[in-house]
Amino acid sequence: MADFVIYTDSACDMGKELLKKWDVRYESLTFQFDDSGEEYGSMDMPADEFYARMRAGNVAKTSAVNMQTFYDGFKRELAAGKDILYIGMSGGISNTPNAASIAGDELKAEYPDRKIITIDTLTASIGEGYLVYKAVEMKKEGKSIEEIADYIYDNMQKVNLWFIVDDLIYLKRGGRISAAAAFAGGVLQLKPVLRVDPEGKLENMQKVRGRSQSIKTLVKLYGERALDRKGEYVICHASCPDEAKGLEKQLKDAYGVGATFITEMSPVIGAHTGPGAMVLVFFANER
């Protein structure tokens, strides 16, 4: 059985330290602020600096990973005699997984004896990252590239990703809600509760009044939907670590289990949600 590498992209929100520890390769989506022509990789700028600039009014625009970047990265691994399993973000949100797929198809002709598997997980952020984590654990157990790929395909629609945001202006800029809805929400302190739907797109599911109520809604959704309420869940936050720990405490108090991971949202994802966003991911019977 040939050796293989697990590949992903920076939208997985696991952070470069964890990815390095797990020996997972990744390519980075990029961003730049409107007041500067300088482009940054998603993990190049400290998150605290990025979110401070957002709070100061700076607007960040993001870009997908292009095909050539994936081609060059994949080719390095193939030339070293390794197969590739790419576990990527949703094509319903970004062109990144499509770029990876095209790069993989081109390289299959050059390396016909190598295996190149590219998976659009139809999720993002810590939902994508959680599947990367499961793949890493399976590889440690000696599972083959095909066994891990089959697991991802069989389980990715069980990944429930629910999230809340603190300020509707960022969703308005991204076209997720109307200007009128953003204004009304700001006046009434309405907080949307959103999810990634089965097609890998963002869907606004409900609105609640006030920040604390939106956090309680995440706890309630876990209790109603989780496949195993004493199983694993992961949390990701955009520059609100204390509230993320508060969410974990509520879940632990209710169901007796702490988070497997609490990670910080990368700038490329945070550019669309804004500071104060929080994500909760767990397995359910379906999305």
Buried (B, 14 or more C-beta within 10 A) or exposed (E): EEEBBBBBBBBBBBBBEBBEEBEBBBBBBBBBBEEEEEEBBBBBBEBEEBBEBBEEEBBBEBBBBBBEBBBEBBBEBBEEEBBBBBBBBBBBBBBBBBBBBBBBEBBBEEBEEBBBBBBBBBBBBBBBBBBBBBBBEBBEEEBBBBEBBEBBEEBBBEBBBBBBBBBBBBBBBBEBBEEEBBEBBEEEEBBBBBBBBBEBBBEEEEBBEEBEBBBBBBBEBBEEBBEEBEEBBBBBBBBBEEBBBBBBEBBEEEBEBBBBBBBBBBBBBBBBBBBBBBBBBBBBEEB
